[in-house]
Every structure is written in C-alpha cells, then in structure tokens.
Amino acid sequence: MRTFAKILYTMAHKAIIAGSSGLIGSILLDILLQEPFYDEVLILVRKELPIKHYKLSQFVVDFDRLDAYKEHLTGHALFCCLGTTKAKTPDKTVYRAIDHDYPLQLAQLAHQNGVKQYHLVSSIGANAASSTFYLKTKGETENDLQKVGTPALYIYRPSFLTGDRQEKRAMEKIISYLYIIINPLLFGGLKKYKSIPATTVAKAMYKQSMQNTKGLFIYESDQIKQLS
C-alpha cells in the first residue's frame, strides 16, 4: 500500500510560479520545465515572457485583482518569488502590496483550491518586530502566511543573492565583489550571512517541493545551501 502511494506521489504535478521574471524565479522556472516531476508549469505574469515550452502556460494577471483568477490557482505547489526594491518601488504602500499583500492573497486562494504546498522567498533577518521596513514587511508576511493553513509551508531566507540579473544594478555588483572577500570570514553562527547563488535557492525550492511532508519549514541561508 505504501509503495502504491509512493508511486502516485511521484507522478507528474502542476506548479504555479509568481515572480518568474526575477532572479530566483527565472532560474526556478527553467528547472521546473526541464525536470520531469512537473508536467505543467503555470506562471503568473504582468506581461508574457518570450519563452515557449510544451509544459508552460502563461497567464497575464492584474495582481490587484487576484480574486478574478482564483480558478487557475490549482495544482501541487505554488512558488512565490515576488519582490521589489526601495529604488524600484519607493512608495511604501506599493512596496508592501508586492512583498506582503500579493503573496498572502495567493496563498489564501491556492489553499482554498487545495494546493498542497506554498514556497516563499523571504529574506535573512525577516522579523515582524524589526525597525527596518523591508525586514518588518518580510516578517509580517511570514507570520500571516502561517495563519492560512496550507498543509506544507516552506519559507526560504537567503542572504545576499548572486547571479546574472536581467536588470543591471551597479551597487549590487560592487557588493558581490565585497562578499568575495567577506565570505571566508563568516563562519560558525555567521555562516548564514554568506552570499548565496540564486541558483542554489531555486534548486533547494525544487527539491523540497518533491517531498511528501506537511508542516512549517523555515530555512536560513546556510541551510538552503545544504538542501540544494
């Protein structure tokens, strides 16, 4: 009986990605399209991406009207890689909508449709009690997601991300060079602050989504490296 259940679980599944044009989301999308575990991948986008694949479906959505797309939020797992920056989104109300409101509403709608897993890209230092708006928002998002009731909630808290971004950020390029010097100095309890490749985070998310487990799972940056 257990063997039969295991066979059923290893059958192909449907995945949903919000934030598939970002650094982690774009890598995750490529992984899900190439690996056999998922036979259907739906991405929620503001405008269609120039990608064609037999497993891929693109759905152009207005994230301020997510209720209108509820019927499409079905499947095995929803991966939320949404996020922005202060420079790109200086309006705190809009910033909070992207980092908190959209992820939370997606989780609520997916849960109502029986989606078993929700995977969120958060941030190292996320804390609802933080005096920093960015970390406070991330922490509040994590806390509110835990109240939704999704059978399996995975939260990833990466440190500074490295990788090839579509949009060039001069300051981040400088910081990435600094981390080459800093990383060897971070050990013990400081290991989680080492920079981490976006590819590593995406691989960890994919691998965890294949687990038939329930509960809350929060991974700090150094733990994400071990999962990948």
Backbone as CSV, one residue per row, in Angstrom:
resi,resn,N_x,N_y,N_z,CA_x,CA_y,CA_z,C_x,C_y,C_z
1,MET,0.835,-1.200,0.000,0.000,0.000,0.000,0.873,1.253,0.000
2,ARG,1.925,1.258,0.828,2.823,2.408,0.890,3.534,2.603,-0.445
3,THR,3.923,1.486,-1.063,4.613,1.562,-2.359,3.695,2.183,-3.401
4,PHE,2.422,1.787,-3.396,1.456,2.335,-4.344,1.292,3.833,-4.135
5,ALA,1.218,4.251,-2.860,1.068,5.675,-2.545,2.290,6.457,-3.010
6,LYS,3.469,5.835,-2.849,4.703,6.486,-3.274,4.728,6.653,-4.785
7,ILE,4.246,5.649,-5.505,4.196,5.725,-6.960,3.256,6.846,-7.397
8,LEU,2.111,6.944,-6.725,1.172,8.002,-7.049,1.801,9.371,-6.827
9,TYR,2.566,9.500,-5.742,3.150,10.793,-5.414,4.222,11.191,-6.412
10,THR,4.888,10.205,-6.995,5.953,10.526,-7.938,5.425,10.788,-9.349
11,MET,4.106,10.701,-9.519,3.532,11.061,-10.805,3.678,12.559,-11.020
12,ALA,3.538,13.005,-12.266,3.747,14.409,-12.598,2.740,15.314,-11.891
13,HIS,3.143,16.555,-11.687,2.334,17.519,-10.960,2.313,18.860,-11.687
14,LYS,1.440,19.735,-11.197,1.360,21.105,-11.716,1.962,22.065,-10.706
15,ALA,2.747,23.020,-11.204,3.341,24.051,-10.359,2.891,25.422,-10.833
16,ILE,2.805,26.349,-9.902,2.482,27.740,-10.210,3.643,28.594,-9.714
17,ILE,4.074,29.548,-10.516,5.129,30.470,-10.091,4.637,31.905,-10.225
18,ALA,4.797,32.662,-9.167,4.565,34.104,-9.205,5.934,34.752,-9.031
19,GLY,6.312,35.588,-9.980,7.642,36.197,-9.910,8.651,35.467,-10.771
20,SER,8.208,34.921,-11.891,9.077,34.097,-12.740,10.062,34.901,-13.578
21,SER,9.968,36.217,-13.561,10.903,37.028,-14.340,12.062,37.537,-13.490
22,GLY,11.998,37.303,-12.190,13.051,37.752,-11.284,14.243,36.808,-11.279
23,LEU,15.237,37.131,-10.454,16.477,36.365,-10.422,16.246,34.904,-10.041
24,ILE,15.611,34.665,-8.904,15.347,33.290,-8.464,14.238,32.659,-9.300
25,GLY,13.167,33.409,-9.537,12.025,32.874,-10.258,12.356,32.392,-11.655
26,SER,13.219,33.113,-12.365,13.575,32.708,-13.729,14.381,31.416,-13.743
27,ILE,15.245,31.264,-12.749,16.035,30.029,-12.652,15.132,28.860,-12.259
28,LEU,14.247,29.107,-11.310,13.307,28.077,-10.873,12.434,27.627,-12.037
29,LEU,11.976,28.569,-12.831,11.148,28.241,-13.995,11.896,27.294,-14.921
30,ASP,13.140,27.580,-15.194,13.942,26.730,-16.073,14.072,25.319,-15.505
31,ILE,14.282,25.227,-14.185,14.413,23.915,-13.535,13.118,23.122,-13.656
32,LEU,11.998,23.770,-13.365,10.712,23.072,-13.387,10.343,22.607,-14.797
33,LEU,10.766,23.367,-15.794,10.476,22.974,-17.169,11.340,21.806,-17.624
34,GLN,12.556,21.733,-17.082,13.489,20.689,-17.516,13.325,19.377,-16.747
35,GLU,12.948,19.475,-15.483,12.840,18.268,-14.661,11.482,17.587,-14.863
36,PRO,11.429,16.256,-14.724,10.206,15.510,-15.032,9.114,15.536,-13.960
37,PHE,9.433,15.981,-12.743,8.445,15.911,-11.663,7.185,16.705,-11.990
38,TYR,7.362,17.841,-12.657,6.211,18.662,-13.022,5.904,18.509,-14.514
39,ASP,4.645,18.222,-14.822,4.262,18.107,-16.231,3.541,19.359,-16.707
40,GLU,3.248,20.269,-15.779,2.615,21.537,-16.145,3.133,22.635,-15.232
41,VAL,3.512,23.746,-15.841,4.001,24.893,-15.084,3.239,26.130,-15.539
42,LEU,2.527,26.735,-14.603,1.766,27.946,-14.887,2.485,29.129,-14.258
43,ILE,2.766,30.152,-15.038,3.389,31.347,-14.476,2.409,32.516,-14.542
44,LEU,2.353,33.262,-13.447,1.503,34.449,-13.363,2.377,35.649,-13.680
45,VAL,2.073,36.366,-14.733,2.936,37.445,-15.204,2.136,38.718,-15.474
46,ARG,2.847,39.839,-15.437,2.226,41.123,-15.805,2.207,41.262,-17.321
47,LYS,3.228,40.704,-17.970,3.253,40.638,-19.433,3.963,39.348,-19.824
48,GLU,3.568,38.788,-20.957,4.097,37.485,-21.369,5.608,37.498,-21.534
49,LEU,6.230,36.408,-21.097,7.669,36.256,-21.259,7.963,35.588,-22.603
50,PRO,9.098,35.896,-23.208,9.440,35.306,-24.518,9.980,33.890,-24.376
51,ILE,9.163,33.023,-23.781,9.561,31.638,-23.549,8.479,30.707,-24.076
52,LYS,8.885,29.685,-24.784,7.952,28.681,-25.281,8.401,27.301,-24.805
53,HIS,7.480,26.536,-24.269,7.785,25.177,-23.823,6.471,24.414,-23.733
54,TYR,6.504,23.152,-24.064,5.258,22.380,-24.095,4.605,22.252,-22.717
55,LYS,5.382,22.405,-21.640,4.814,22.301,-20.292,4.336,23.653,-19.759
56,LEU,4.696,24.733,-20.438,4.486,26.074,-19.902,3.172,26.716,-20.344
57,SER,2.472,27.282,-19.353,1.306,28.121,-19.612,1.554,29.475,-18.958
58,GLN,1.270,30.537,-19.674,1.449,31.877,-19.128,0.087,32.533,-18.966
59,PHE,-0.100,33.176,-17.804,-1.371,33.826,-17.549,-1.091,35.260,-17.126
60,VAL,-1.491,36.201,-17.982,-1.280,37.623,-17.691,-2.341,38.061,-16.675
61,VAL,-1.877,38.557,-15.520,-2.805,38.908,-14.445,-2.589,40.326,-13.950
62,ASP,-3.628,40.862,-13.361,-3.562,42.115,-12.622,-3.470,41.702,-11.159
63,PHE,-2.310,41.865,-10.553,-2.107,41.377,-9.187,-2.983,42.100,-8.167
64,ASP,-3.588,43.196,-8.563,-4.515,43.887,-7.661,-5.920,43.296,-7.757
65,ARG,-6.099,42.316,-8.648,-7.400,41.653,-8.807,-7.222,40.131,-8.831
66,LEU,-6.451,39.614,-7.902,-6.135,38.187,-7.900,-7.368,37.298,-7.727
67,ASP,-8.378,37.802,-7.047,-9.609,37.021,-6.868,-10.195,36.577,-8.203
68,ALA,-9.989,37.394,-9.229,-10.570,37.107,-10.538,-9.934,35.894,-11.209
69,TYR,-8.773,35.472,-10.693,-8.045,34.362,-11.322,-7.989,33.119,-10.427
70,LYS,-8.826,33.097,-9.421,-8.780,32.014,-8.440,-8.852,30.628,-9.072
71,GLU,-9.694,30.464,-10.080,-9.909,29.133,-10.679,-8.638,28.560,-11.289
72,HIS,-7.664,29.407,-11.604,-6.420,28.946,-12.223,-5.365,28.526,-11.190
73,LEU,-5.594,28.883,-9.940,-4.612,28.597,-8.895,-4.836,27.216,-8.308
74,THR,-4.566,26.221,-9.110,-4.717,24.827,-8.693,-3.406,24.094,-8.964
75,GLY,-3.220,22.971,-8.291,-2.027,22.182,-8.541,-1.377,21.669,-7.274
76,HIS,-0.141,21.284,-7.416,0.607,20.686,-6.315,1.299,21.735,-5.448
77,ALA,1.959,22.710,-6.091,2.739,23.692,-5.329,2.694,25.063,-5.977
78,LEU,2.684,26.089,-5.125,2.783,27.462,-5.601,4.095,28.039,-5.078
79,PHE,4.903,28.563,-5.983,6.182,29.167,-5.633,6.060,30.682,-5.756
80,CYS,6.268,31.384,-4.661,6.154,32.838,-4.685,7.548,33.463,-4.607
81,CYS,7.979,34.031,-5.720,9.290,34.680,-5.803,9.122,36.180,-6.030
82,LEU,7.976,36.709,-5.629,7.710,38.126,-5.809,8.591,38.955,-4.888
83,GLY,8.948,40.136,-5.346,9.754,41.028,-4.516,10.129,42.270,-5.299
84,THR,10.526,43.295,-4.596,10.936,44.525,-5.254,12.055,45.169,-4.439
85,THR,12.452,46.363,-4.823,13.494,47.088,-4.105,13.004,48.498,-3.814
86,LYS,13.666,49.137,-2.858,13.302,50.503,-2.489,13.511,51.442,-3.670
87,ALA,14.600,51.216,-4.425,14.899,52.071,-5.570,13.838,51.932,-6.662
88,LYS,13.376,50.719,-6.879,12.398,50.450,-7.926,10.990,50.828,-7.484
89,THR,10.714,50.657,-6.176,9.378,50.933,-5.638,9.499,51.791,-4.373
90,PRO,9.692,53.099,-4.531,9.869,53.979,-3.369,8.593,54.166,-2.537
91,ASP,7.433,53.984,-3.158,6.160,54.113,-2.453,5.973,52.904,-1.536
92,LYS,5.943,53.140,-0.229,5.861,52.031,0.727,4.558,51.251,0.626
93,THR,3.486,51.925,0.218,2.199,51.232,0.082,2.268,50.202,-1.049
94,VAL,2.853,50.612,-2.165,3.018,49.707,-3.305,4.010,48.600,-2.965
95,TYR,5.078,48.989,-2.262,6.107,48.027,-1.848,5.483,46.929,-0.990
96,ARG,4.667,47.334,-0.025,4.044,46.356,0.870,3.073,45.452,0.108
97,ALA,2.394,46.016,-0.864,1.463,45.199,-1.657,2.216,44.075,-2.362
98,ILE,3.380,44.380,-2.920,4.165,43.387,-3.654,4.786,42.354,-2.722
99,ASP,5.307,42.815,-1.597,6.027,41.917,-0.689,5.135,41.225,0.343
100,HIS,3.938,41.750,0.572,3.061,41.169,1.590,1.684,40.782,1.048
101,ASP,0.981,41.766,0.499,-0.408,41.526,0.121,-0.575,40.480,-0.976
102,TYR,0.213,40.584,-2.044,0.105,39.621,-3.147,0.474,38.205,-2.692
103,PRO,1.617,38.024,-2.015,1.965,36.661,-1.553,0.896,36.061,-0.637
104,LEU,0.345,36.894,0.244,-0.658,36.392,1.181,-1.941,36.002,0.454
105,GLN,-2.405,36.838,-0.448,-3.643,36.520,-1.158,-3.472,35.297,-2.056
106,LEU,-2.307,35.163,-2.671,-2.049,33.975,-3.486,-2.134,32.711,-2.636
107,ALA,-1.573,32.772,-1.432,-1.603,31.624,-0.526,-3.034,31.290,-0.125
108,GLN,-3.818,32.306,0.155,-5.202,32.089,0.575,-6.029,31.454,-0.550
109,LEU,-5.881,31.972,-1.749,-6.646,31.445,-2.889,-6.201,30.029,-3.251
110,ALA,-4.898,29.800,-3.215,-4.377,28.470,-3.531,-4.840,27.455,-2.490
111,HIS,-4.837,27.853,-1.235,-5.281,26.951,-0.164,-6.751,26.586,-0.356
112,GLN,-7.567,27.549,-0.739,-8.986,27.287,-0.978,-9.180,26.290,-2.118
113,ASN,-8.205,26.250,-3.033,-8.283,25.324,-4.173,-7.554,24.004,-3.917
114,GLY,-7.077,23.806,-2.702,-6.456,22.531,-2.358,-4.996,22.377,-2.729
115,VAL,-4.307,23.476,-3.039,-2.869,23.397,-3.323,-2.153,22.952,-2.055
116,LYS,-1.307,21.934,-2.177,-0.709,21.298,-1.003,0.484,22.047,-0.422
117,GLN,1.239,22.744,-1.282,2.477,23.380,-0.825,2.543,24.846,-1.255
118,TYR,3.179,25.637,-0.385,3.436,27.038,-0.709,4.890,27.320,-0.361
119,HIS,5.629,27.843,-1.328,7.050,28.133,-1.145,7.284,29.632,-1.301
120,LEU,7.825,30.255,-0.272,8.043,31.705,-0.282,9.523,32.051,-0.199
121,VAL,9.960,32.952,-1.079,11.300,33.513,-0.960,11.180,34.734,-0.058
122,SER,11.721,34.638,1.137,11.700,35.731,2.103,13.095,36.370,2.142
123,SER,13.614,36.647,3.304,14.940,37.260,3.402,15.566,36.952,4.755
124,ILE,16.873,36.871,4.779,17.571,36.735,6.037,17.250,37.954,6.898
125,GLY,17.009,37.719,8.169,16.691,38.822,9.080,15.232,39.210,9.111
126,ALA,14.382,38.481,8.376,12.947,38.790,8.376,12.410,38.730,9.799
127,ASN,11.735,39.793,10.209,11.255,39.866,11.589,10.172,40.932,11.684
128,ALA,8.978,40.526,12.085,7.859,41.458,12.172,8.108,42.567,13.182
129,ALA,9.052,42.364,14.099,9.349,43.370,15.125,10.513,44.279,14.719
130,SER,11.032,44.078,13.536,12.187,44.862,13.082,11.814,46.331,12.879
131,SER,12.782,47.199,13.093,12.568,48.635,12.856,12.814,48.986,11.387
132,THR,13.341,48.029,10.636,13.594,48.227,9.210,12.358,47.819,8.418
133,PHE,11.853,48.712,7.601,10.616,48.469,6.856,10.693,47.183,6.037
134,TYR,11.805,46.979,5.341,11.978,45.802,4.492,11.868,44.517,5.301
135,LEU,12.637,44.413,6.380,12.647,43.190,7.190,11.343,43.013,7.962
136,LYS,10.752,44.120,8.381,9.468,44.069,9.085,8.379,43.526,8.163
137,THR,8.363,44.012,6.927,7.370,43.549,5.955,7.538,42.062,5.664
138,LYS,8.785,41.638,5.478,9.055,40.221,5.240,8.577,39.376,6.420
139,GLY,8.859,39.841,7.633,8.466,39.103,8.828,6.959,39.009,8.977
140,GLU,6.266,40.103,8.687,4.808,40.095,8.771,4.201,39.161,7.721
141,THR,4.825,39.126,6.552,4.351,38.211,5.503,4.489,36.765,5.961
142,GLU,5.638,36.433,6.530,5.856,35.078,7.042,4.808,34.718,8.097
143,ASN,4.578,35.630,9.034,3.626,35.370,10.124,2.210,35.177,9.596
144,ASP,1.813,36.023,8.657,0.450,35.941,8.133,0.250,34.679,7.281
145,LEU,1.287,34.259,6.577,1.185,33.037,5.777,0.965,31.815,6.667
146,GLN,1.534,31.838,7.852,1.389,30.707,8.766,-0.051,30.545,9.271
147,LYS,-0.843,31.579,9.128,-2.239,31.534,9.576,-3.186,31.015,8.488
148,VAL,-2.680,30.864,7.265,-3.529,30.470,6.134,-3.998,29.021,6.244
149,GLY,-3.102,28.147,6.688,-3.471,26.741,6.829,-2.995,25.843,5.711
150,THR,-2.092,26.319,4.874,-1.521,25.478,3.819,-0.864,24.248,4.447
151,PRO,-1.135,23.049,3.932,-0.574,21.824,4.532,0.945,21.871,4.705
152,ALA,1.656,22.393,3.701,3.119,22.483,3.789,3.559,23.881,3.376
153,LEU,4.122,24.624,4.323,4.593,25.981,4.066,6.108,26.010,4.187
154,TYR,6.767,26.381,3.102,8.225,26.462,3.066,8.652,27.924,2.926
155,ILE,9.499,28.365,3.831,9.985,29.735,3.813,11.506,29.714,3.701
156,TYR,12.020,30.416,2.708,13.467,30.455,2.453,13.976,31.866,2.750
157,ARG,15.017,31.938,3.575,15.579,33.231,3.966,17.014,33.381,3.461
158,PRO,17.172,33.647,2.171,18.528,33.778,1.630,19.201,35.074,2.066
159,SER,20.528,35.037,2.107,21.323,36.237,2.357,21.461,36.963,1.014
160,PHE,22.508,37.746,0.850,22.716,38.491,-0.391,22.795,37.527,-1.570
161,LEU,21.970,37.762,-2.584,21.888,36.867,-3.731,22.883,37.242,-4.824
162,THR,23.523,36.227,-5.384,24.411,36.454,-6.516,23.846,35.740,-7.744
163,GLY,24.156,36.281,-8.902,23.655,35.705,-10.140,23.512,36.775,-11.200
164,ASP,23.193,36.362,-12.396,23.047,37.292,-13.518,21.629,37.834,-13.562
165,ARG,21.492,39.077,-13.190,20.185,39.724,-13.221,19.909,40.301,-14.598
166,GLN,18.629,40.342,-14.958,18.249,40.943,-16.229,18.487,42.448,-16.209
167,GLU,18.220,43.047,-15.044,18.470,44.478,-14.901,19.773,44.682,-14.146
168,LYS,20.618,45.540,-14.659,21.926,45.764,-14.054,21.828,46.723,-12.864
169,ARG,22.394,46.317,-11.737,22.406,47.146,-10.543,23.862,47.346,-10.120
170,ALA,24.363,48.554,-10.348,25.777,48.840,-10.094,26.172,48.575,-8.642
171,MET,25.340,49.010,-7.702,25.670,48.833,-6.286,25.738,47.356,-5.912
172,GLU,24.822,46.557,-6.439,24.822,45.133,-6.117,26.053,44.438,-6.701
173,LYS,26.527,44.933,-7.819,27.736,44.364,-8.411,28.935,44.630,-7.508
174,ILE,28.978,45.830,-6.935,30.053,46.189,-6.011,29.982,45.322,-4.757
175,ILE,28.757,45.153,-4.235,28.570,44.350,-3.019,28.968,42.899,-3.262
176,SER,28.662,42.382,-4.443,29.011,40.989,-4.751,30.520,40.790,-4.726
177,TYR,31.273,41.799,-5.175,32.732,41.726,-5.126,33.221,41.768,-3.675
178,LEU,32.555,42.577,-2.860,32.936,42.674,-1.446,32.719,41.341,-0.733
179,TYR,31.657,40.639,-1.121,31.362,39.358,-0.475,32.421,38.302,-0.790
180,ILE,33.097,38.447,-1.905,34.178,37.513,-2.227,35.253,37.582,-1.134
181,ILE,35.431,38.776,-0.590,36.403,38.980,0.483,35.809,38.607,1.834
182,ILE,34.550,38.969,2.040,33.890,38.782,3.335,33.522,37.325,3.619
183,ASN,33.057,36.598,2.614,32.547,35.233,2.821,33.472,34.322,3.635
184,PRO,34.786,34.285,3.345,35.669,33.396,4.110,35.762,33.752,5.594
185,LEU,35.370,34.981,5.937,35.446,35.437,7.324,34.184,35.108,8.115
186,LEU,33.178,34.633,7.408,31.903,34.322,8.059,31.812,32.820,8.333
187,PHE,31.960,32.436,9.581,31.875,31.025,9.955,31.131,30.895,11.268
188,GLY,30.856,29.664,11.669,30.085,29.449,12.890,28.678,30.009,12.732
189,GLY,28.252,30.803,13.712,26.919,31.394,13.678,26.739,32.444,12.600
190,LEU,27.844,32.858,11.996,27.782,33.892,10.949,27.679,33.306,9.536
191,LYS,27.729,31.985,9.429,27.702,31.339,8.103,26.466,31.726,7.288
192,LYS,25.360,31.929,7.983,24.119,32.220,7.256,24.148,33.570,6.555
193,TYR,25.140,34.397,6.880,25.226,35.714,6.250,26.079,35.711,4.984
194,LYS,26.661,34.570,4.650,27.434,34.497,3.412,26.509,34.694,2.213
195,SER,27.033,35.268,1.147,26.225,35.425,-0.062,25.852,34.041,-0.586
196,ILE,24.786,34.003,-1.348,24.293,32.717,-1.838,23.839,32.857,-3.295
197,PRO,24.238,31.932,-4.157,23.807,31.986,-5.558,22.295,31.776,-5.674
198,ALA,21.657,32.555,-6.518,20.215,32.396,-6.735,19.895,30.985,-7.222
199,THR,20.811,30.395,-7.980,20.626,29.025,-8.480,20.487,28.041,-7.327
200,THR,21.248,28.261,-6.266,21.199,27.390,-5.088,19.822,27.447,-4.433
201,VAL,19.267,28.640,-4.332,17.945,28.806,-3.726,16.883,28.118,-4.584
202,ALA,16.948,28.335,-5.890,15.966,27.735,-6.801,16.022,26.210,-6.746
203,LYS,17.226,25.653,-6.710,17.365,24.194,-6.646,16.789,23.648,-5.343
204,ALA,17.028,24.357,-4.242,16.502,23.924,-2.951,14.973,23.932,-2.962
205,MET,14.394,24.960,-3.550,12.933,25.050,-3.627,12.359,23.888,-4.419
206,TYR,12.976,23.589,-5.536,12.503,22.478,-6.361,12.598,21.155,-5.601
207,LYS,13.746,20.901,-4.996,13.949,19.633,-4.302,12.978,19.469,-3.134
208,GLN,12.733,20.547,-2.396,11.810,20.444,-1.271,10.376,20.220,-1.749
209,SER,10.053,20.722,-2.921,8.685,20.556,-3.421,8.370,19.106,-3.773
210,MET,9.386,18.283,-3.898,9.164,16.870,-4.193,8.944,16.041,-2.934
211,GLN,9.077,16.690,-1.770,8.898,15.978,-0.505,7.421,15.853,-0.164
212,ASN,7.028,14.693,0.291,5.643,14.465,0.696,5.523,14.692,2.201
213,THR,5.707,15.949,2.608,5.690,16.285,4.034,4.711,17.418,4.297
214,LYS,4.309,17.536,5.551,3.394,18.605,5.963,4.005,19.370,7.127
215,GLY,3.632,20.647,7.247,4.116,21.444,8.356,4.762,22.739,7.895
216,LEU,5.445,23.386,8.824,6.137,24.645,8.563,7.636,24.392,8.506
217,PHE,8.272,24.867,7.441,9.703,24.669,7.264,10.345,26.019,6.934
218,ILE,11.228,26.478,7.806,11.915,27.757,7.601,13.404,27.486,7.483
219,TYR,13.990,27.922,6.373,15.399,27.646,6.118,16.208,28.941,6.016
220,GLU,17.215,29.052,6.881,18.140,30.179,6.798,19.096,29.933,5.625
221,SER,19.860,30.946,5.273,20.678,30.892,4.066,21.650,29.713,4.046
222,ASP,22.323,29.443,5.171,23.279,28.335,5.191,22.580,26.987,5.081
223,GLN,21.347,26.898,5.592,20.577,25.650,5.483,20.097,25.436,4.043
224,ILE,19.798,26.526,3.349,19.373,26.423,1.949,20.485,25.785,1.118
225,LYS,21.720,26.150,1.410,22.859,25.593,0.671,22.939,24.080,0.865
226,GLN,22.621,23.616,2.069,22.676,22.189,2.354,21.551,21.451,1.622
227,LEU,20.422,22.112,1.409,19.275,21.472,0.762,19.487,21.291,-0.733
228,SER,20.258,22.187,-1.337,20.388,22.168,-2.785,21.290,21.055,-3.281
